[in-house]
Amino acid sequence: MTLILASSSVYRRELLQRLRLPFQSRSPDVDERPLPGESPRDLAWRLAREKADRVLADHPGALVIGSDQVAACEGQAIGKPGTHEAARAQLQRFSGREVRFHTAVCVTDGQSHLQDEITTECEFLPLSAAQIEHYLRTEQPYDTAGSAKAEALGIALMARMRSDDPTALIGLPLIAVCRMLRAFGLDPLGSSEPTPSA
């Protein structure tokens, strides 16, 4: 069985490498815009499954991991900023507020889908314009949901964080992934491993 990560994210790839399992990465072509009335949590949940299913369609017989993260401030979905100006606006909005990061993951072999979502609650410090600018110039987190690159200097933006999985905020909740892989007979601690493809 070939293990595939349905993502082009370098952050998710680095996280999955921690499990020391051979895997491939494939970029899913999925429209990430929310549906009318869709909550941030439901959006993350749907996109994780769509990404896994899209890659599995091109690789039948594989075991595919799909994941998505959506930030939410006051119930509104916040995506990747893409630009310096958009990132600045996001962090100005987050200053002194709680932001929830919904990180969903789906693992499927085409016969079964296992899925979970981990919510990370982040309380941002009151941030000055100078602090925001320093952070953005240093990290350039324009490809990160909510501009919060917590695995690096972004941790300094936080007053507190609460989560059941410390890797969820980075983009792939590894505790949930390990549980799901074991359910498919693949234990990262060594009882089995997928066959690497050529």
C-alpha positions as CSV (number, residue, x, y, z in Angstrom):
1,M,0.0,0.0,0.0
2,T,1.4,3.4,-1.0
3,L,0.9,6.3,1.5
4,I,0.1,9.6,-0.1
5,L,-0.2,13.1,1.5
6,A,-2.8,15.1,-0.5
7,S,-1.1,18.4,-0.1
8,S,1.5,20.7,-1.6
9,S,2.2,22.3,1.8
10,V,5.8,22.1,2.9
11,Y,4.6,22.4,6.5
12,R,2.4,19.3,6.3
13,R,5.1,17.3,4.5
14,E,7.6,18.2,7.2
15,L,5.1,17.1,9.9
16,L,4.4,13.8,8.2
17,Q,8.1,13.1,7.9
18,R,8.2,13.0,11.7
19,L,6.5,9.6,11.6
20,R,9.4,8.1,9.6
21,L,7.0,6.4,7.0
22,P,7.7,6.5,3.3
23,F,5.1,8.6,1.5
24,Q,4.5,10.6,-1.6
25,S,3.0,14.1,-1.8
26,R,0.4,15.0,-4.5
27,S,-1.2,18.4,-4.9
28,P,-5.1,18.2,-5.0
29,D,-6.9,20.5,-7.3
30,V,-9.7,21.6,-5.0
31,D,-11.7,24.9,-4.9
32,E,-11.2,26.1,-1.3
33,R,-13.9,28.7,-1.3
34,P,-16.6,28.2,1.4
35,L,-20.1,27.2,0.4
36,P,-22.9,29.6,1.3
37,G,-23.6,29.5,5.0
38,E,-20.8,27.0,5.6
39,S,-19.1,27.3,9.0
40,P,-15.3,27.5,9.3
41,R,-15.2,24.0,11.0
42,D,-17.5,22.5,8.3
43,L,-15.3,24.1,5.6
44,A,-12.2,22.5,7.0
45,W,-13.9,19.2,7.4
46,R,-15.3,19.1,3.8
47,L,-12.0,20.2,2.2
48,A,-10.0,17.6,4.0
49,R,-12.2,14.9,2.6
50,E,-12.3,16.4,-0.9
51,K,-8.5,16.7,-1.0
52,A,-8.1,13.0,0.0
53,D,-10.8,11.8,-2.5
54,R,-9.4,13.9,-5.4
55,V,-5.9,12.4,-5.0
56,L,-7.2,8.9,-4.4
57,A,-9.1,9.1,-7.7
58,D,-5.8,9.3,-9.5
59,H,-4.1,6.7,-7.3
60,P,-6.6,3.9,-6.6
61,G,-5.4,1.4,-4.0
62,A,-3.3,4.0,-2.1
63,L,-3.9,5.2,1.4
64,V,-4.4,9.0,1.2
65,I,-4.2,11.7,3.9
66,G,-6.1,14.9,3.3
67,S,-6.0,17.9,5.6
68,D,-7.2,21.5,5.7
69,Q,-7.1,24.3,8.2
70,V,-9.4,27.3,8.5
71,A,-8.9,30.1,11.0
72,A,-12.1,31.7,12.5
73,C,-12.4,35.1,14.2
74,E,-15.8,35.9,15.6
75,G,-17.2,33.1,13.5
76,Q,-15.9,34.3,10.2
77,A,-13.5,32.1,8.2
78,I,-10.1,33.6,7.6
79,G,-7.9,32.0,5.0
80,K,-4.3,32.5,3.8
81,P,-3.4,36.1,3.4
82,G,-1.4,35.8,0.2
83,T,0.1,39.3,0.5
84,H,1.8,41.5,3.1
85,E,-1.1,43.9,3.2
86,A,-3.6,41.2,3.8
87,A,-1.5,39.6,6.5
88,R,-1.2,42.9,8.3
89,A,-4.9,43.4,8.2
90,Q,-5.5,39.9,9.6
91,L,-3.1,40.4,12.5
92,Q,-4.5,43.9,13.3
93,R,-7.9,42.2,13.5
94,F,-6.6,39.4,15.7
95,S,-4.8,41.7,18.1
96,G,-6.1,41.0,21.7
97,R,-8.7,38.6,20.4
98,E,-9.3,34.8,20.4
99,V,-8.9,33.1,17.1
100,R,-9.9,29.4,16.5
101,F,-7.9,27.3,14.1
102,H,-9.9,24.3,12.8
103,T,-7.6,21.7,11.4
104,A,-9.4,18.7,9.8
105,V,-7.8,15.5,8.6
106,C,-9.2,12.6,6.5
107,V,-7.5,9.3,5.8
108,T,-9.1,7.0,3.2
109,D,-8.3,3.9,1.1
110,G,-11.5,4.3,-1.0
111,Q,-13.4,1.8,1.1
112,S,-13.4,3.7,4.4
113,H,-13.0,7.3,5.4
114,L,-11.8,8.2,8.9
115,Q,-12.0,11.8,9.8
116,D,-11.4,14.2,12.7
117,E,-11.0,17.9,13.5
118,I,-8.9,19.5,16.1
119,T,-9.6,23.0,17.3
120,T,-6.8,25.2,18.6
121,E,-7.8,28.2,20.5
122,C,-5.3,31.0,20.3
123,E,-5.5,34.2,22.3
124,F,-3.4,36.9,20.5
125,L,-1.5,39.5,22.5
126,P,-2.5,43.2,21.9
127,L,-0.1,43.9,19.0
128,S,1.4,47.2,18.0
129,A,1.8,48.2,14.4
130,A,5.6,47.9,14.9
131,Q,5.3,44.4,16.3
132,I,3.1,43.2,13.5
133,E,5.5,44.7,10.9
134,H,8.5,43.1,12.5
135,Y,6.9,39.7,12.5
136,L,5.7,39.9,8.9
137,R,9.1,41.1,7.6
138,T,10.8,38.3,9.5
139,E,8.5,35.4,8.8
140,Q,6.6,36.4,5.6
141,P,3.7,34.0,6.6
142,Y,1.6,34.7,3.5
143,D,0.9,31.0,2.8
144,T,-0.3,30.3,6.4
145,A,-4.0,30.4,7.5
146,G,-4.5,33.5,9.6
147,S,-0.8,34.6,9.2
148,A,0.1,32.8,12.4
149,K,3.2,30.7,11.9
150,A,3.3,29.4,15.4
151,E,6.1,26.9,14.7
152,A,8.4,29.9,14.4
153,L,8.3,33.5,15.5
154,G,4.5,33.5,15.4
155,I,4.5,31.9,18.8
156,A,5.5,35.3,20.1
157,L,2.1,36.7,18.9
158,M,0.3,34.5,21.4
159,A,-0.8,35.1,25.0
160,R,-2.0,31.5,25.2
161,M,-2.9,28.5,23.2
162,R,-5.1,25.4,23.9
163,S,-5.3,22.3,21.8
164,D,-5.4,18.5,22.2
165,D,-2.7,18.2,19.6
166,P,0.3,20.6,19.4
167,T,0.9,19.7,15.7
168,A,-2.6,20.7,14.6
169,L,-1.9,24.4,14.5
170,I,1.1,23.8,12.1
171,G,-1.4,22.1,9.7
172,L,-1.5,18.3,10.3
173,P,-2.7,16.8,13.6
174,L,-0.3,13.9,14.0
175,I,-2.0,12.3,17.0
176,A,-5.2,11.9,15.0
177,V,-3.2,10.8,11.9
178,C,-1.4,8.1,13.9
179,R,-4.7,6.8,15.3
180,M,-6.2,6.7,11.8
181,L,-3.2,5.0,10.2
182,R,-3.3,2.3,12.9
183,A,-7.0,1.7,12.0
184,F,-5.8,0.9,8.4
185,G,-3.1,-1.4,9.7
186,L,-0.2,1.0,9.4
187,D,1.5,1.6,12.8
188,P,4.1,4.4,12.8
189,L,5.8,2.5,15.7
190,G,6.7,-0.3,13.4
191,S,4.2,-3.1,13.2
192,S,3.7,-2.6,9.4
193,E,4.6,-0.1,6.7
194,P,3.4,0.7,3.3
195,T,5.3,-0.4,0.2
196,P,7.2,2.6,-1.2
197,S,6.6,3.2,-4.9
198,A,9.3,3.5,-7.5
